[in-house]
Every structure is written in C-alpha cells, then in structure tokens.
Amino acid sequence: MRSIDSTNSVIYIGTFSKSMFPSMRIGYFVLPESLVGTFRSAIASFARSTSVLDQETLAHFIDEGYFSAHIRQMQNVYGARRKLFTERAAQILPGLLDMEIPDSGMNAIGWLPPGTDDAEISERGREAGVTSFPISLFRERSSSRSGLLLGFASVKEAELDENLLILARVLEQSGLG
C-alpha cells in the first residue's frame, strides 16, 4: 500500500505475533516521515518497553534474510493448507455454506443463507468442538449477510476432515442444507 501512496498519507500498523509467534509482542509502524516524531512521543507516553535483546535479535533475524525465508516457507505451508481446505470444504460442505476463500491469508468465509443467525451457529459449533467466528461480530448493520469466519492455517491435516464433518453436522442440525 505504501508503494502506491502518492499523497504520503498511508499509516500501516503491524505486529510479528502472527508471522513469528504471539509471545514476541513486538509491533511496528510504517509512517510518513512527517509523523515519526509525533508517533514516537505518543508511544513513549503509554507503551511499556519491549526487551532490547528481543528487538536486536529480531533486527538481526531480518537483516540476515531469515525473516524473508521464514515468510516464504510459511506462504508455502499456508498455501498448501488453503488448497486442502478448499478441496475438503467443497466435498464436505456443499449446499451448506457458500465458501469464499481468498488467494492468500489464513481464513475463509462460509456465507450462510439469508436470515440465519451466525452467532447461534458459531456457538453450536463451539459446543460441538469447532471454533468459528460469526461475521456479525465484524459488521455494523444487522441487515448484512451472515456467515462464519473459518480459520484453516493452524488446523492440522489429520483434524481438517473431522472439523469440517462436525461443522456440517451442526449446519444440518440447524436446518440448513
């Protein structure tokens, strides 16, 4: 996004929690040069400090090219998981969810029929042992389409079919399909 910003107004905030590991707790900002001082002052007033050793280790990891190699490796892993999820969801969930699976990322959306309470379906799934998040958590209007946010990146291949079968059973028991 920054590379196509002709007005120098993009602010990007990120963290290494997903790309490395959650306990790292190191984040970053990509800012227009004119805002660096303002952000530095604001953060200094409320942020707790992160270990200098952790920061230096991460900087070395990035400088030596290990981070880029790690990202490439994880893209391959997540790409394979996305492909498997796409194939298995098409086999196990046809007619139950209208799947929207992006070309990248770690989540898919399973759109539900109009009028379906996605929070209720998500809760039923959770009770049965499958975690999903209702799309209604992420929207402002109640008239929007309902669905489930389904993560596939951390699901082991051996568990994928079982989880999809549980979800299919929950959807069928809810009168869908």
KEKE-3310 file (N, C-alpha, C; in steps of 0.2 Angstrom, whole numbers, plus 5000, padded with zeros to 4 digits):
npx = (5004:5010:5019:5011:5006:5004:5001:5008:5001:4998:4997:5003:5000:5008:5012:5023:5017:5009:5016:5028:5028:5016:5020:5031:5028:5031:5028:5026:5026:5023:5026:5022:5036:5034:5027:5033:5040:5029:5022:5032:5033:5020:5019:5029:5023:5014:5016:5023:5040:5049:5059:5076:5085:5077:5072:5084:5088:5078:5080:5092:5089:5080:5089:5098:5091:5083:5070:5063:5065:5058:5045:5043:5043:5032:5022:5021:5017:5005:4998:4997:4989:4977:4974:4971:4960:4951:4948:4943:4932:4924:4920:4914:4905:4896:4882:4879:4886:4891:4906:4919:4935:4950:4964:4975:4981:4974:4961:4944:4928:4912:4898:4881:4864:4852:4845:4849:4855:4871:4879:4872:4874:4888:4890:4884:4893:4905:4901:4901:4914:4921:4928:4923:4920:4907:4902:4894:4900:4909:4903:4893:4879:4864:4857:4866:4874:4875:4887:4901:4918:4931:4945:4960:4973:4980:4975:4978:4982:4976:4966:4957:4946:4938:4934:4927:4917:4911:4906:4898:4888:4883:4877:4868:4859:4854:4845:4849:4854)
npy = (4994:5006:5008:5013:5025:5040:5052:5052:5048:5036:5025:5011:4998:4985:4969:4956:4945:4936:4932:4927:4923:4923:4926:4935:4949:4961:4975:4986:5002:5009:5024:5040:5051:5063:5061:5053:5058:5063:5051:5043:5051:5050:5036:5034:5039:5030:5016:5001:4995:4985:4971:4975:4966:4956:4965:4968:4955:4951:4961:4957:4945:4949:4957:4948:4940:4929:4931:4934:4922:4914:4919:4916:4902:4899:4904:4895:4884:4888:4890:4877:4872:4880:4876:4862:4864:4871:4861:4850:4856:4859:4846:4842:4851:4855:4865:4869:4879:4894:4896:4907:4909:4917:4921:4922:4923:4917:4913:4909:4913:4907:4909:4910:4905:4918:4927:4918:4915:4919:4920:4911:4899:4898:4897:4885:4877:4879:4872:4859:4857:4864:4879:4894:4911:4922:4932:4943:4949:4957:4968:4982:4984:4976:4970:4965:4952:4935:4925:4913:4915:4906:4898:4891:4889:4885:4872:4855:4844:4831:4833:4841:4836:4830:4841:4848:4839:4839:4853:4852:4844:4851:4862:4855:4850:4862:4865:4869:4867)
npz = (5000:5004:4994:4983:4987:4984:4990:5002:5014:5020:5034:5042:5053:5061:5067:5074:5079:5072:5061:5067:5081:5094:5107:5106:5105:5098:5089:5075:5065:5050:5043:5037:5035:5041:5052:5061:5073:5080:5083:5089:5101:5106:5109:5118:5129:5134:5131:5136:5138:5126:5127:5124:5120:5113:5103:5096:5092:5084:5074:5069:5064:5054:5046:5041:5032:5036:5041:5029:5022:5031:5030:5016:5017:5026:5018:5008:5016:5022:5010:5005:5015:5013:5000:5002:5012:5004:4994:5003:5010:4999:4996:5008:5013:5003:4998:5010:5015:5007:5001:5002:4998:5000:4990:4997:5014:5030:5033:5029:5023:5026:5019:5025:5023:5019:5033:5043:5059:5063:5074:5083:5076:5076:5090:5092:5085:5092:5104:5100:5097:5087:5082:5076:5070:5071:5057:5060:5071:5065:5059:5056:5053:5055:5044:5035:5026:5033:5041:5043:5050:5046:5051:5044:5044:5056:5058:5059:5046:5048:5057:5049:5041:5051:5058:5048:5046:5058:5058:5047:5052:5062:5055:5047:5057:5061:5052:5040:5023)
capx = (5000:5014:5022:5007:5004:5006:5000:5011:4997:4997:4999:5002:5002:5008:5015:5026:5014:5006:5021:5033:5025:5012:5024:5036:5025:5034:5024:5029:5023:5026:5023:5025:5042:5032:5023:5038:5041:5023:5021:5037:5031:5014:5020:5033:5019:5009:5018:5028:5045:5050:5066:5081:5088:5072:5072:5091:5088:5073:5083:5097:5085:5078:5095:5102:5087:5080:5063:5061:5065:5053:5039:5042:5041:5025:5017:5020:5013:4998:4995:4995:4983:4972:4972:4967:4954:4946:4946:4939:4926:4919:4917:4910:4900:4892:4875:4878:4890:4894:4913:4923:4942:4954:4970:4980:4978:4973:4954:4939:4921:4907:4892:4875:4858:4849:4841:4852:4859:4878:4881:4870:4878:4895:4890:4883:4899:4909:4899:4902:4921:4924:4928:4922:4918:4901:4903:4891:4905:4913:4899:4889:4872:4861:4854:4871:4874:4878:4892:4906:4925:4934:4952:4962:4980:4983:4972:4982:4978:4973:4960:4953:4940:4934:4932:4923:4911:4907:4903:4892:4883:4880:4873:4862:4855:4851:4840:4852:4856)
capy = (5000:5012:5009:5016:5031:5046:5058:5051:5048:5029:5023:5004:4996:4978:4965:4950:4940:4930:4930:4924:4919:4928:4929:4940:4955:4967:4978:4991:5006:5011:5030:5046:5054:5069:5058:5049:5061:5063:5044:5042:5054:5047:5029:5034:5041:5025:5009:4998:4994:4978:4969:4977:4960:4954:4969:4967:4948:4952:4965:4953:4940:4952:4959:4942:4937:4924:4933:4933:4915:4911:4921:4911:4895:4899:4905:4888:4880:4891:4889:4870:4871:4883:4871:4856:4866:4872:4854:4846:4860:4858:4839:4840:4857:4858:4866:4871:4886:4897:4897:4912:4908:4921:4919:4922:4924:4911:4912:4909:4915:4902:4913:4907:4908:4925:4926:4914:4918:4916:4919:4905:4893:4898:4894:4877:4874:4879:4867:4853:4857:4868:4886:4899:4917:4925:4938:4948:4952:4962:4972:4987:4984:4969:4968:4962:4944:4932:4920:4911:4916:4899:4898:4885:4889:4881:4866:4850:4840:4825:4836:4845:4832:4829:4848:4850:4835:4842:4859:4850:4841:4857:4866:4851:4850:4869:4866:4872:4862)
capz = (5000:5004:4987:4978:4991:4981:4994:5008:5019:5022:5040:5042:5059:5061:5073:5072:5083:5068:5057:5070:5087:5098:5114:5104:5107:5095:5084:5071:5061:5043:5043:5033:5039:5045:5058:5065:5079:5084:5085:5094:5108:5109:5111:5124:5135:5136:5129:5140:5134:5124:5128:5119:5117:5108:5097:5092:5089:5078:5069:5066:5060:5047:5042:5038:5027:5039:5041:5022:5021:5035:5027:5010:5019:5029:5012:5005:5021:5022:5003:5004:5019:5010:4995:5005:5015:4998:4992:5008:5011:4993:4997:5014:5015:4998:4999:5017:5016:5001:5003:4999:5000:4997:4987:5002:5021:5034:5035:5024:5025:5024:5020:5027:5019:5022:5039:5048:5065:5063:5081:5086:5073:5079:5097:5092:5083:5098:5109:5096:5096:5081:5083:5070:5072:5067:5053:5063:5075:5062:5054:5059:5051:5056:5038:5031:5025:5039:5039:5048:5048:5047:5051:5042:5044:5061:5058:5056:5041:5051:5060:5045:5039:5057:5060:5043:5047:5064:5056:5043:5056:5066:5050:5045:5063:5062:5047:5034:5018)
cpx = (5004:5017:5018:5004:5007:5005:5004:5007:4995:5000:4998:5005:5002:5011:5018:5023:5011:5012:5027:5030:5022:5016:5029:5034:5029:5030:5028:5024:5026:5022:5026:5031:5039:5029:5027:5038:5035:5021:5025:5035:5025:5015:5024:5029:5015:5012:5024:5034:5046:5057:5070:5084:5083:5072:5079:5091:5084:5076:5088:5094:5082:5084:5098:5097:5083:5072:5060:5060:5059:5046:5038:5040:5034:5020:5016:5016:5006:4994:4993:4989:4977:4969:4968:4961:4949:4944:4941:4932:4921:4916:4913:4905:4896:4884:4874:4881:4892:4901:4916:4930:4946:4960:4976:4977:4977:4966:4950:4933:4917:4901:4886:4869:4855:4845:4844:4856:4866:4881:4879:4873:4885:4895:4889:4889:4904:4908:4901:4910:4924:4923:4928:4920:4912:4903:4900:4895:4909:4910:4895:4882:4870:4858:4860:4871:4877:4883:4897:4913:4928:4941:4955:4970:4983:4980:4976:4978:4974:4966:4955:4946:4936:4931:4926:4916:4907:4903:4897:4886:4879:4875:4867:4857:4852:4846:4843:4854:4851)
cpy = (5006:5013:5013:5023:5037:5053:5057:5051:5041:5028:5015:5002:4988:4975:4959:4944:4934:4928:4926:4919:4924:4930:4934:4947:4961:4969:4983:4996:5008:5018:5035:5049:5059:5067:5054:5052:5061:5056:5042:5045:5051:5040:5029:5036:5035:5017:5007:4996:4986:4977:4971:4971:4956:4958:4968:4960:4948:4956:4961:4948:4942:4954:4953:4938:4931:4925:4932:4926:4912:4913:4917:4904:4895:4901:4899:4884:4882:4890:4882:4869:4874:4879:4865:4858:4867:4865:4850:4850:4859:4851:4838:4845:4859:4859:4869:4878:4888:4900:4903:4911:4912:4918:4919:4923:4917:4910:4912:4911:4909:4906:4908:4909:4914:4923:4921:4917:4916:4916:4913:4899:4893:4895:4887:4874:4873:4873:4860:4852:4860:4875:4890:4906:4920:4931:4944:4952:4958:4967:4977:4986:4976:4966:4965:4955:4941:4926:4918:4912:4909:4900:4891:4884:4885:4874:4861:4846:4834:4827:4839:4842:4832:4836:4850:4846:4837:4848:4857:4848:4846:4861:4862:4851:4857:4870:4869:4866:4858)
cpz = (5000:4998:4982:4981:4988:4985:5001:5014:5022:5029:5041:5049:5059:5067:5070:5076:5078:5064:5060:5076:5091:5104:5112:5106:5105:5089:5080:5067:5055:5043:5038:5038:5043:5051:5063:5072:5083:5087:5090:5101:5111:5112:5117:5130:5138:5135:5134:5136:5132:5125:5122:5116:5112:5102:5093:5089:5083:5072:5065:5061:5053:5043:5038:5033:5030:5039:5034:5020:5025:5032:5020:5012:5022:5023:5009:5010:5021:5015:5002:5009:5016:5004:4997:5008:5009:4996:4996:5009:5005:4993:5002:5015:5009:5000:5006:5018:5009:5003:4999:5002:4997:4994:4992:5009:5024:5036:5028:5027:5022:5025:5021:5023:5023:5028:5044:5053:5065:5070:5084:5083:5075:5086:5097:5089:5088:5103:5106:5096:5091:5082:5076:5074:5068:5063:5057:5068:5072:5058:5059:5058:5052:5049:5033:5031:5031:5037:5045:5046:5050:5046:5049:5043:5050:5062:5055:5051:5043:5054:5055:5043:5045:5059:5055:5044:5053:5062:5051:5047:5060:5061:5048:5051:5064:5056:5041:5029:5015)
residu = (MET:ARG:SER:ILE:ASP:SER:THR:ASN:SER:VAL:ILE:TYR:ILE:GLY:THR:PHE:SER:LYS:SER:MET:PHE:PRO:SER:MET:ARG:ILE:GLY:TYR:PHE:VAL:LEU:PRO:GLU:SER:LEU:VAL:GLY:THR:PHE:ARG:SER:ALA:ILE:ALA:SER:PHE:ALA:ARG:SER:THR:SER:VAL:LEU:ASP:GLN:GLU:THR:LEU:ALA:HIS:PHE:ILE:ASP:GLU:GLY:TYR:PHE:SER:ALA:HIS:ILE:ARG:GLN:MET:GLN:ASN:VAL:TYR:GLY:ALA:ARG:ARG:LYS:LEU:PHE:THR:GLU:ARG:ALA:ALA:GLN:ILE:LEU:PRO:GLY:LEU:LEU:ASP:MET:GLU:ILE:PRO:ASP:SER:GLY:MET:ASN:ALA:ILE:GLY:TRP:LEU:PRO:PRO:GLY:THR:ASP:ASP:ALA:GLU:ILE:SER:GLU:ARG:GLY:ARG:GLU:ALA:GLY:VAL:THR:SER:PHE:PRO:ILE:SER:LEU:PHE:ARG:GLU:ARG:SER:SER:SER:ARG:SER:GLY:LEU:LEU:LEU:GLY:PHE:ALA:SER:VAL:LYS:GLU:ALA:GLU:LEU:ASP:GLU:ASN:LEU:LEU:ILE:LEU:ALA:ARG:VAL:LEU:GLU:GLN:SER:GLY:LEU:GLY)
# end
